[in-house]
Amino acid sequence: MEEAEFTGGEEKRWRITWSLFAQELKKVGQIAAPMVAVTVLQYLLQVISVMMVGHLGQLSLSSVAIATSLTNVTGFSLLSGLVGGLETLCGQAYGAGHYKKLSVYTCSAIISLILVCIPICVLWIFMDKLLIVVGQDPSISLEARKYSMWLIPALLGSALLKPLVRFLQSQSLILPMLISSFLVLCFHVPLCWALIFKIRLGITGAAIAFSLSNWFYVLLLVLYIKYSLSCKNTLVPFSKEAFLGIGEFFRYGVPSAVMVW
């Protein structure tokens, strides 16, 4: 009889454990699944640009493919890694109930990423010389440089976009990002097609379309953050505290960037 009671108690504890696990898994899924969709929609912008450029010929496709790889490694992925520090800071502040700090940390991140963009832009301007030095075909190198230079506005847009995404993510405001990223994709496809094939800008049109789409995404998120009641407790005016937090941001961001890079 005692053995039966023991077995029943074990079974009950297992049921409770699995029930709690299922509840936590559901909570994580409700945040993770839309965030995965947001990330996929963001990556589709570049994929669609490369696919459309592929119809222009081998030279254009090769140039854009190389430029996309290098700009991702030296620019967009680097910013994604650095902004991982903001995810830590905002998560801690929001969990501790220090809601006003989220805006301060986000402004610190934006300033820091813009500073990082300066040497990256110089690298992209002289990308053709770098590619030629490592043995790349000069014609491909020149086209890759042209594409990279027109991506500089997209890089600066990402310096604002990535902190804003983390700002909303730390508050579990995923739905606005999902809707915004879908609208941006719908905006990007016809714009990219028109600039490449109708206005005949070629690979330059693809880069311009990607840059405009990035800034359109920034605009949508800024409008939501400014006018949504969901952010009324975390939104504060810009202050000098943002400059004081740059050091703390880099202390968390640099290790994260190294891992991503």
Backbone hydrogen bonds, N-H to C=O, Kabsch-Sander energy under -0.5 kcal/mol:
donor,donor_aa,acceptor,acceptor_aa,energy
5,E,1,M,-2.2
6,F,2,E,-2.3
7,T,3,E,-2.4
8,G,4,A,-2.5
9,G,5,E,-2.2
10,E,6,F,-2.3
11,E,7,T,-2.3
12,K,8,G,-2.0
13,R,9,G,-2.3
14,W,10,E,-2.3
15,R,11,E,-2.2
16,I,12,K,-2.3
17,T,13,R,-2.5
18,W,14,W,-2.7
19,S,15,R,-2.1
20,L,16,I,-2.5
21,F,17,T,-2.4
22,A,18,W,-2.4
23,Q,19,S,-2.0
24,E,20,L,-2.4
25,L,21,F,-2.6
26,K,22,A,-2.1
27,K,23,Q,-2.0
28,V,24,E,-2.6
29,G,25,L,-2.5
30,Q,26,K,-2.0
31,I,27,K,-0.9
31,I,28,V,-0.7
32,A,28,V,-3.7
33,A,29,G,-2.2
35,M,31,I,-1.5
36,V,32,A,-2.6
37,A,33,A,-2.0
38,V,34,P,-2.3
39,T,35,M,-2.3
40,V,36,V,-2.5
41,L,37,A,-2.5
42,Q,38,V,-1.9
43,Y,39,T,-2.3
44,L,40,V,-1.9
45,L,41,L,-0.6
45,L,42,Q,-0.9
46,Q,42,Q,-0.6
47,V,43,Y,-1.9
48,I,44,L,-2.9
49,S,45,L,-1.7
50,V,46,Q,-2.4
51,M,47,V,-2.5
52,M,48,I,-2.4
53,V,49,S,-2.3
54,G,50,V,-1.7
55,H,52,M,-1.3
56,L,53,V,-2.3
57,G,54,G,-0.6
61,L,57,G,-2.2
62,S,58,Q,-3.0
63,S,59,L,-2.4
64,V,60,S,-2.6
65,A,61,L,-2.4
66,I,62,S,-2.2
67,A,63,S,-2.6
68,T,64,V,-2.8
69,S,65,A,-2.0
70,L,66,I,-2.5
71,T,67,A,-2.9
72,N,68,T,-1.9
73,V,69,S,-2.2
74,T,70,L,-2.9
75,G,71,T,-1.4
76,F,71,T,-1.8
77,S,72,N,-3.1
78,L,72,N,-0.6
79,L,75,G,-2.4
80,S,76,F,-2.1
81,G,77,S,-2.3
82,L,78,L,-2.5
83,V,79,L,-2.4
84,G,81,G,-1.1
85,G,82,L,-1.8
86,L,83,V,-0.5
87,E,83,V,-1.4
88,T,84,G,-1.4
89,L,85,G,-2.2
90,C,86,L,-3.2
91,G,87,E,-1.8
92,Q,88,T,-2.2
93,A,89,L,-2.4
94,Y,90,C,-2.9
95,G,91,G,-2.1
96,A,92,Q,-1.8
97,G,94,Y,-0.9
98,H,93,A,-2.5
99,Y,97,G,-1.5
101,K,98,H,-1.0
102,L,99,Y,-1.2
103,S,99,Y,-0.5
103,S,100,K,-0.6
103,S,234,T,-0.6
104,V,100,K,-1.2
105,Y,101,K,-3.1
106,T,102,L,-2.1
107,C,103,S,-2.4
108,S,104,V,-2.2
109,A,105,Y,-2.2
110,I,106,T,-2.3
111,I,107,C,-2.4
112,S,108,S,-2.4
113,L,109,A,-2.7
114,I,110,I,-2.1
115,L,111,I,-1.9
116,V,112,S,-1.9
117,C,113,L,-1.7
118,I,114,I,-0.8
118,I,115,L,-0.7
120,I,116,V,-1.1
121,C,117,C,-2.7
122,V,118,I,-1.6
123,L,119,P,-2.1
124,W,120,I,-2.3
125,I,121,C,-2.0
126,F,122,V,-1.4
127,M,124,W,-1.3
130,L,126,F,-1.5
131,L,127,M,-2.5
132,I,128,D,-2.3
133,V,129,K,-2.0
134,V,130,L,-1.6
135,G,132,I,-1.4
136,Q,131,L,-2.9
141,S,137,D,-2.6
142,L,138,P,-2.4
143,E,139,S,-1.7
144,A,140,I,-2.5
145,R,141,S,-2.1
146,K,142,L,-2.1
147,Y,143,E,-2.2
148,S,144,A,-2.4
149,M,145,R,-2.5
150,W,146,K,-1.5
151,L,147,Y,-0.5
151,L,148,S,-1.0
152,I,149,M,-1.1
155,L,151,L,-2.1
156,L,152,I,-2.2
157,G,153,P,-2.2
158,S,154,A,-2.2
159,A,155,L,-1.4
160,L,156,L,-0.7
160,L,157,G,-0.9
161,L,157,G,-2.9
162,K,158,S,-2.4
164,L,160,L,-1.7
165,V,161,L,-2.3
166,R,162,K,-1.9
167,F,163,P,-2.3
168,L,164,L,-2.0
169,Q,165,V,-2.6
170,S,166,R,-2.3
171,Q,168,L,-0.9
172,S,169,Q,-1.8
173,L,168,L,-2.5
174,I,172,S,-1.3
177,M,173,L,-0.5
178,L,174,I,-2.3
179,I,175,L,-2.6
180,S,176,P,-2.4
181,S,177,M,-2.8
182,F,178,L,-1.8
183,L,179,I,-2.3
184,V,180,S,-2.5
185,L,181,S,-1.9
186,C,182,F,-2.2
187,F,183,L,-1.8
188,H,184,V,-2.6
189,V,185,L,-2.1
191,L,187,F,-1.3
192,C,188,H,-3.2
193,W,189,V,-2.2
194,A,190,P,-2.5
195,L,191,L,-2.5
196,I,192,C,-2.2
197,F,193,W,-2.5
198,K,193,W,-0.9
198,K,194,A,-0.8
199,I,194,A,-3.0
201,L,195,L,-2.7
202,G,196,I,-1.0
204,T,201,L,-1.3
206,A,202,G,-1.4
207,A,203,I,-2.0
208,I,204,T,-2.5
209,A,205,G,-2.5
210,F,206,A,-2.1
211,S,207,A,-2.3
212,L,208,I,-2.8
213,S,209,A,-2.3
214,N,210,F,-2.0
215,W,211,S,-2.0
216,F,212,L,-2.2
217,Y,213,S,-2.1
218,V,214,N,-2.1
219,L,215,W,-2.4
220,L,216,F,-2.2
221,L,217,Y,-2.2
222,V,218,V,-2.6
223,L,219,L,-2.4
224,Y,220,L,-2.0
225,I,221,L,-2.8
226,K,222,V,-2.4
227,Y,223,L,-2.1
228,S,224,Y,-2.2
231,C,228,S,-1.0
232,K,229,L,-1.3
234,T,231,C,-0.6
235,L,231,C,-1.5
236,V,234,T,-0.6
242,A,239,S,-1.6
243,F,240,K,-0.9
244,L,240,K,-1.3
245,G,241,E,-1.2
246,I,243,F,-1.1
249,F,245,G,-2.1
250,F,246,I,-2.3
251,R,247,G,-1.7
252,Y,248,E,-1.3
253,G,249,F,-2.9
254,V,250,F,-2.4
256,S,252,Y,-1.0
257,A,253,G,-2.7
258,V,254,V,-2.4
259,M,255,P,-1.8
260,V,256,S,-2.0
261,W,257,A,-3.1
